[in-house]
Amino acid sequence: MQDDIDETTFIDHPVVPTGTTLGSLKGTPDYELGKSKINAFIDATSGCDEVGKFALADYEWLSADDIATPVSIEFKR
């Protein structure tokens, strides 16, 4: 994990363009939402050193399909 999460780059997202860094979203509501999402992922996966373990990071990001349904993503580490 990077020490500075503002350098985190979005590579595939339905709303944020590919290559956008979290830091470039400062001053927008999306910055706090993205920061919360990334911190939730870090918290969920920290200390998970065993191969094949799963972690779930929940965050309040809304689906681009209807802008109402919360999104949660399961990551396999």
TORROBA-854992 format. One line per 2 residues: their letters; for each residue x negated, y, z of N, C-alpha, C. Coordinates in pm, whole numbers. Atoms other than C-alpha are relative to their C-alpha. Example, Ala and Ser with C-alpha at 12.3 -4.5 7.8 and 13.67 -1.06 7.14 Angstrom:
2
as	-89 -119 0 -1230 -450 780 -90 120 0  82 -119 -6 -1367 -106 714 77 109 73 .
This chain:
77
mq	-84 -118 0 0 0 0 -88 124 0  73 -126 2 -111 351 -67 13 72 133 .
dd	-5 -79 -122 -195 577 223 95 118 -15  -85 -116 25 -8 867 64 116 -43 -90 .
id	-112 51 80 338 755 -47 47 100 -105  -37 -97 105 380 1078 -246 -64 -37 -134 .
et	65 45 123 147 913 -500 69 -123 -60  -74 116 50 391 621 -542 63 35 -134 .
tf	-51 -25 135 488 594 -909 117 -94 -29  -116 81 39 831 475 -1024 -29 -58 -138 .
id	29 64 128 786 219 -1302 127 -47 -72  -126 41 64 1146 109 -1364 115 40 91 .
hp	-110 -50 -82 1443 300 -1230 109 50 -94  -108 -41 91 1787 370 -1379 18 151 -12 .
vv	-21 -145 5 1773 744 -1303 -132 77 -12  129 -69 -1 1411 849 -1238 -83 -46 -119 .
pt	80 40 116 1195 857 -1553 -125 -78 39  121 80 -21 913 601 -1574 -121 91 10 .
gt	121 -79 -18 586 743 -1447 14 115 99  -23 -106 -98 745 991 -1205 -58 -40 134 .
tl	49 27 -134 567 1015 -871 101 53 101  -89 -46 -106 758 1054 -546 -29 146 32 .
gs	38 -137 -33 564 1374 -475 56 103 -96  -55 -95 98 694 1533 -795 148 29 25 .
lk	-141 -22 -33 1046 1506 -649 18 89 123  -10 -85 -119 964 1727 -346 89 120 -30 .
gt	-92 -113 14 1226 1993 -289 135 -40 -56  -128 49 50 1508 1774 -422 56 -102 99 .
pd	-57 104 -87 1753 1546 -237 -57 -139 -31  55 129 40 1599 1256 -433 -132 -30 71 .
ye	127 22 -70 1267 1308 -253 23 -71 132  -27 63 -130 1407 1225 91 56 -140 -17 .
lg	-58 132 27 1608 935 -53 -109 -98 -42  109 85 46 1304 795 -233 -99 -31 111 .
ks	93 19 -112 1080 845 70 57 -103 99  -65 97 -90 1331 656 286 -6 -140 -58 .
ki	4 131 67 1345 373 32 -139 -62 10  137 50 -2 968 340 14 -41 -38 142 .
na	32 32 -140 928 354 393 74 -125 47  -75 121 -36 1201 89 432 -69 -124 -57 .
fi	71 111 61 1012 -136 192 -130 -30 77  124 18 -75 683 -80 378 29 -64 135 .
da	-36 55 -131 849 -149 714 44 -146 -10  -51 136 16 1018 -463 582 -109 -99 -36 .
ts	102 93 47 702 -609 434 -129 5 81  122 -9 -82 437 -499 685 -10 -121 92 .
gc	21 116 -87 290 -794 870 51 -130 -60  -52 120 66 437 -1040 622 -114 -60 -82 .
de	119 52 65 116 -1224 542 15 -142 -54  -18 138 44 262 -1567 472 52 -4 -144 .
vg	-40 16 139 290 -1668 106 139 -62 -8  -133 57 21 645 -1735 -14 107 55 92 .
kf	-99 -61 -89 818 -1526 254 74 110 -75  -81 -103 62 1098 -1291 154 23 115 96 .
al	-33 -117 -80 1171 -941 276 111 76 -71  -109 -77 57 1477 -726 224 -12 142 51 .
ad	6 -141 -37 1454 -349 220 131 66 -41  -126 -71 28 1784 -164 249 -24 150 2 .
ye	7 -144 4 1817 199 159 129 50 -64  -126 -53 49 2106 426 73 -19 66 -136 .
wl	13 -46 137 2049 456 -300 125 -47 -71  -126 36 64 2365 460 -511 -23 -51 -142 .
sa	9 60 133 2416 255 -826 22 106 -108  -17 -91 113 2375 446 -1152 126 -33 -79 .
dd	-120 40 74 2676 252 -1284 124 79 42  -121 -69 -46 2937 418 -1064 -28 111 101 .
ia	43 -101 -97 2740 653 -832 77 -12 133  -73 22 -125 2929 499 -538 -47 -125 73 .
tp	38 126 -59 2807 145 -480 -144 6 51  137 1 -51 2504 122 -248 -82 -111 -67 .
vs	91 96 63 2203 -59 -395 -93 -56 107  105 60 -82 1983 -306 -208 -78 -93 -91 .
ie	89 77 85 1687 -484 -360 -76 -100 85  75 103 -71 1528 -809 -251 -134 -16 -70 .
fk	135 14 54 1152 -830 -298 -60 -131 49  73 120 -40 955 -1153 -298 -147 39 7 .
r	140 -37 -19 611 -1106 -159 -86 -121 -11 .
